[in-house]
Amino acid sequence: MSPPSDLHERTPQPDDFGDFPALISRTVSDLTSDERHVLRSVSLLDAFSVPLATQVAGLTRDAAALRLTERPFIREDLTGLWPFHLHQVVRSAIRNAADGTDDRWSEQDWHRAALRAHDALGREWAHGPRRDRAVLIGVLRQGLRLDRDFDLTELGWLSDAAFAYVGDSVWEPLAPPAHGHGSTVLSTPADALVETLSTLARRQREHRARTVERLTAVIDSGLLPAELQEMPVYYRAKALRDIGRPQDSRRGYQQVADADGRLAQAARRGLAQAARLAGDFPTALAAAQTLGWEGRHQRVLGDLYWIQGEPQRAAEAYLAGRLEAEQHAKAGEAAHNQALRALALAFVDPVQADDELDLAERLLNGLDLRATTINAAIAAVIRDAGSPTVEDRVRTLRTELDVAGLTSMTPTLETAAAFHQAVLDDHEALTATIARLHEQTDDGTYAYYTDIAHFMADLPLPAGHTPPLWLDGEQATRSRWRALVTARRDLLRTAR
């Protein structure tokens, strides 16, 4: 039978080739017993090496795996992490075709092979010839699918690997599709871990309210072991902050901090940031001193300093944070610090900020970090304050933040707009921006941005306004913000 004419446009299926399962059965029958054993074992994997195939098969010698790699149905890609693989259609057929051999496998045999494959992948990550991000992603993708498809109840090394995955904030696509490609049904720890990691990756493209919904379902299922349960709780707290629910967010952070697990320092960072958002800057500063690298202390300090009107000091903290991230091989954290460094420097030196944004763009290349990318865009707005193109870009970014559900970033964008309007001495536009800031911060969170907008334009604060606890007083902070505006005006006049 000839393949259908549209085969090049889609993934081929067994029915496209006539009695394909029968062909696979004949192929399997032509192999030696050991080769059949290895072939069935590696059909559980996306790709394999000879040593990995031997481990998954539970053999003590490589001979059968070596012979199998010479067979024409085994594909070789020397650029891959593991050089050999079977086409997905062949793998599926091996699992499902009628097997008339004397050594055919029972369902229990397949389950035992899945356990061996799970353990072998864990050894590959922990003790293999490479232990880098690419290997981590490779073993996680295969291990998650194995544990889910075979209902393996012990996650084992997948717990450590999951924490390693989230620790870099890169968020490569990871999780296999749900059973039947339909709605997710959580019934095993593997289901819950797949859904957690899938949600964390997809939140870069989904509204954060959807992230909260999905992580809540995982938490309520109670399927994850205790050490992993803090992961959805922590990231739900982050998403709750993003959609403007600070009190719920704080409770989540506190729960994780009290448990004192692997994400405790990250949760304490969240609590320090919560103090900053509430305008309690001395508490945030004191907390930052205790966080260390694990709590990303330099980033917390940078976030605190620039809103005091000290962007140069903030930029130095972000640089230290980026260097620490690079020392720990954390690409996502390095990119995040660099984008924030560009944002801080954009207030004081547009030329240097331009160079810093170029570096941020290079660090973001290949990473899926939506909030960080928007921070870089806000930095570009601040860099270009006084330009006629700024207002249109601000409107575009408002829409993007709304679509992403990143409500918590909107006041920062409005502050960038206020800087632009103060530089132009555009009182009408600035009045509208301050009104938006009042509306966005009426619950007290980020209310200090309203103060900053007044400081930049040298306007008095409204009667009855409750100020934040500035680190060195309101007047000094006001003077610094006003000086940033007048310095930009002088720069623009010189450039004309």
N, C-alpha and C positions, 0 to 999 in steps of 0.2 A: 504494500500500500504506500502511495506517495504521501508525504506530509502535506497538510493543508497549505494553501498559498499564503495565508496570513501568519504562518508560524514565526517568521522573522520579527513580527510585531508584538509578540507576547511570549510568556514562558511556556515551553512545550509541556504537554501533559501525556501520561502513558497512553491514553486513548488515541492520541495523534499517530501512534506508530503500530496500530493493529494490536496483536496479542503481545504487548510489551512485557507484561509480567511473566508470560511463558518464556520469552527470550531471556529474561533475567534468570529465571529458574534454570534454563539450560546452561547459561554462563556459569552460575554458581556450581552446578553439577560437574563442570569441567575442571574445577579447582581441586587442589588437595584438601584434605580435612583441615589442616592447620591454616591454609589460605582462606578457606571458607570462614573459619573462626575469626580470623583477623578482619576479613571483609565485613562480616556482620557487625563486628565491634566498631570499626571506623565509620560505618554508616550512621552512627550516632553523632559524629563530629562534623563540623563545617570544613575542617582542614586538619591535617595531621602530619607529623614527621614519623620516621621509622621508629625511634625510641618511644614516642607517644603511642603509636599503634600497638607496639609490643606491650606496653603497660596496660592499655585499655583491654587488650585481649587476655591479659593475665598470664602471658608466656614469659619464659626466662631467656629465650634466645630470639634474635632479630631475623632469623633466616626466612620465616614465612612472610613477615612484613616486607622484607627486601624483595622477595619474589613477587609479591602482590603489586608492588610499585612498578614493576616492569610490564604489567598487564595493560592492554590498550585502553581499557575503560577507566584507568586511573589517570587523572590529569595532573600535570606538574606546573607549578608557578614558582620559579626560583626567587621571585621578589616578595612572596608572601611570608607571613610569620612562620607558618608551617607549609612546606612546599607541595604537599599532595592533597587532592580532594576528589570526591565523587560529585557528579552533577546531582542537584537536588532531586530530580526525577528518578535517577538511578537509586539514590538513597531510599526514597520512599518505596520504590518497587521492591528493594531488598527486604524492607520491613514487612511489606504486605503481600508479596507474591506467594503463590502456593509453593511450598518447599517440600519436595519429595525425597530429599537426601536422608540417609540414615542418621546423620548427626544434626538434624534440624533442631532449632531452638524452641523451647517452650516460652510462654510469657514470663515465667520466673527466670529463665536464662537471660531474656532481654533486660529484666529488671536488675539482675546481678551485673550485667555488662554496664548498665547505666550507672550503678554504684561505682564500678571500677573506673569508668570514664570521669565521673565526678571527682574521685580522689586523684586521678592522674592529672586532671586539669589544675587542681589545687597545688600539686607538686610542681607542675610546670611554672606556675606563677611564683611560688615561694622559692624554688630551688633550681629552676631551669637556667639555660645559658643566658637568657635575657630577663631582666626584671624591670621593665619600663612601662609607660602608659599604654603603649600599643598591645603589649602582652596582657596587661590587666583587662583592657577592653575585650580582647579576644577570648580570654578564659571566662569572663563574666557573661558575655553573650551566649557562649555555649553552655556554661554551667547553669545559668538561669533557666534556659530552655529544658535541659535535662531534668532538673529538679522539678520543674512544673509539669512536664509531660509524663514523668514516671512517678509523680507524687512522692518524691523523696522527702522524708520528714525532717531529716537533720541537715541544716544549711551548712554547717561546718565552716570551711574556709570562705564561703561566700559572704559571711558576716564581715570578716576582715576586709575582703575585697570591696564590699559595698562602701565601707567607710573610707577606703583609699580612693574610690571613685568620687565620692562627694567632696573629699578633702581638697580637690584642686579646682572645683567650680568650673569645669570645662563643658560638661554636659553633652558628650557625644550621644547620638541615638544608640540605645542599648537593649531595651527589653524586646523580647519576641512578641508577636501578636497574640491577642487573647485567644483562648479556645474558640474555634469556629469563627474567629474574626468578628465576633459580636460584642455585646456588652460584657464587661468584666465581672466574673463571679469569683469571689474570694473564698477558697475552701481549705487551703494549705498555707504553711509558712512561705513556701516558694511563690505562690500566687500573690501573697501580700508584699513580698520583697520585689517581685517583678512590677507590681502596680506602683509601689513607692518610687522606685528608680525611674520608671517610665514617666511618672508625674513630674518628678524633679527635672527631667530633661525637657518635657513638653511645656513646662511653665514658661520657657523662653518664647513660646509661640502661642500660648493660651492666656486668657484672662486670669488674673490671680484669684478671682473668686472661684473659678473652676478648680484651681490648685487646692484651695481650701476644702472644697467639696470632696475631691478625690482623696486627699490625705485624711480627712475626717472618716471616710469609709474604711480606710486601712486601720486607723487607730481604734475605731469602734469594733472592728472584727476581732481584735485581741489575738491575732494569729502570730504576730511576730514575737520572737523571744525578747526578754526584757532588755538585753543590751541593744537590740535594734529598734525597739519601740520608741526610743527617744528621737530617732531620725525623723519620722513623720511628724512628731510633736514639735520638734525644733523648726522644721521647714514650714509647717503650718503657721507657727508663730511669725516667721518672716513674711509669709504671704498675708497674714492678717494685718501686719503693719503696713504692707504695701497698699492694701485696699482701704486703709483708714480706720482700722479697729485697734487702736493702741492698747486699750485696757485688756482686751482678749489676748493680744500679742504678748503683753507683759506677763500674763498668767502662764502662757505656754513656756516662755523663756524661764520663768521662775521654777516651773516643774522640772525642766531639764537641768537647770543649775543645781537644784536640791538633790537630784538623783546622783550627781557627781560622776557621770559616765564620760564617755569619749567626747561628747559635744558640750560638756559643762562649761568650758572656757568660752566657746562660741556663744553659748546662751548668756553667759555673764557679759560678754560684749554686747549682746542684744539689750540687756538690762542697762548697761552704761549708755547705750545709744538712746534708750527710752528716757533716761534722765535728761539727756541733752534735748530730746524732742520736747520735753516738758519745760525746758528753759532752766533746769537746775544744773548749770554748768559746773559749779564746784564739785558736786557729787559725781558728775560724769568724768571730770578730770581725776579725781581721787580713784575712781574705779579703773580708769585706764592704766594707772600705775601698777595695777596688780594683774593685768591680763597676760603679759608676755606675748611671745610669738603666736602661741596657740590661739590666743584671744585677739590677734591682729591689733596689738596695742598701738602701733604707729598709725594705722588707718583711723583708729578712734581719735587719736590726738589731732590728726590732720582735719578730720571732720569738725572737731571742736574749735581749732584755732582760726580757720578761715571765717567762721561766722562772727568771731570777735573783731573782724577787720584786720586780721594779721595773715594775709594769704601767703606771704613769703615764708613765714614760719610753718604754715600748713604744708607748703610745697616741700620743705625740708623733711617733714615727718612722712609725707607720702613717698618721697624718694627713699628714705630709710625702709619704709614698708615694702617698696618694690624690690630693693636689694635683698631684704630678708626672704621675700617670696622666691626670688631667683636662686638664692642659696639653698632653699628647700625644694627647688624644682616644681614650684606651684605656678604654672603659667596663667591660670585664671586670676589668681590674686595679684600677680605682677601687673597684668593688664588693668585690673580695677584700680590699683594704686596709681598707675601711670595716667589713666584718664582723669582721676581726681587731681593729680599734680598739675595737669594741663588746665583744669578748671580753676584751680587756685591762682596759678601764674597768669591766667588770662586777665585777671583784674589789674595786674601791675605791669606786665610786659607782653604786649601782643606778639612781638617778634619771637621771643623765646617760647611763648605759648604755642606758636605755629610749629616750631620744631618739636615741642613736647607732644603735640597732637599727631604729628607724623609718626613718632615712636609709638604712641598709643594705638594708632591704626595698624602698625606692623605687629604689635603684640596681640591685637584682637584678631588678626588674620587667622582663619581656621577655627576660631572659638565662637560658640553660640551663647553670647552674653548680652542679652537685650538691654538690661538696665545700664550696664557699663557703656554700651554703644551710645545710649541716649545721654549719659553723662558727658561723653566726648562731644556730642552735638551741642549740649548746653555750654560746654567750654568754648566751642567755636562761636556761639552767640555772644558770650562775654568778650571774647577776643575782638569781635567785630563791632562792639558797642559804638554807636554813632553812625553806623552805615545804614543806608536806606533799605537794605535787604533784610534787616534783622526782624522786623515785625512779621513779615510773611513766614519766616522760618520759625518764629515763636508759635504762630498759629498752627503750623504743621506739626510741631512737637507736642502741642497741647492735644491734638487729635490722636497722635501716636500713643501718648501716655494714657489717654482715656481708653483706647482700644486694648492696650496691654493690661489695664487694671493696675497701673503703677501710680495710684493716687498720691502716694507719699512723696513722689518726685516732683509733683506739680508746683508746690511752693518754691522749690529751688529754681525751676524754670521762670516763675513769675518774678523772682528776685533778680535773675539775669535780665529780664525785660525791664525791671525798674532801674537797674544800673544804666542800661541803654537810654531810657527816657530821662533819667537824671542828667546824664552827660549832655543830652540835647536840650535840657531845660524845658521838656515838653510836659507842662503841668497837667494838661487835660488827659493825656494818655497815662501819666503816672497816677492820677487820681483814680482812673478806672482799674489800674493794676492793684493799687492799694485796696480798693473795694473787693477785688477778687481774693486777695490774700486774707482779708478779714473773713470772708465767707469760707474759705478753705481751712482756716485755722480757728474757727469759732469754738472748737472743743478744747482749746488751749495747746494742742499739739502744733509745733512749728510756729507758734504765735510770734516768736522773735523775728521771723522774716518781715513781719509788718513793721516792727521797730527799725530794722535795717533799711527798709524802703524809705521811712521818714528820715533816717540819718543821712542817707545818700543825697536826698533833696534838701537837707537842712530845714526840715519841717518840724514843728512842735508835735509831740505825741498827743493824741486825743485825751480829753479830760476823763478821769476814771480808769485810764489804761493801767493794767497790771504788768510791770516790766519783768523780764527774766532776770536771773541772778548772773549778771555779767561778771567775768573773771576779775576785771579791774575797774569796774564801775561804768555807769552809763555814759558819762561825759567823755571819757577817754575813748570808748568804743565809737561814740558818735563822731568824734573828731577824726578817727582813723578812716571810717567809711566815707566821710565827706572829702577827706584828702584824696582818696582813691578816685573819686569822681572828678575833682578839680585837676588832678594830674592827667587824667585821660583827656579832659578838655584841652589842656595845654599841649598834649601830644598831638591831638588832631589839628590844632591851630598851626603848630610847627610843620606838620606834614603838608599843609595846603600850599 
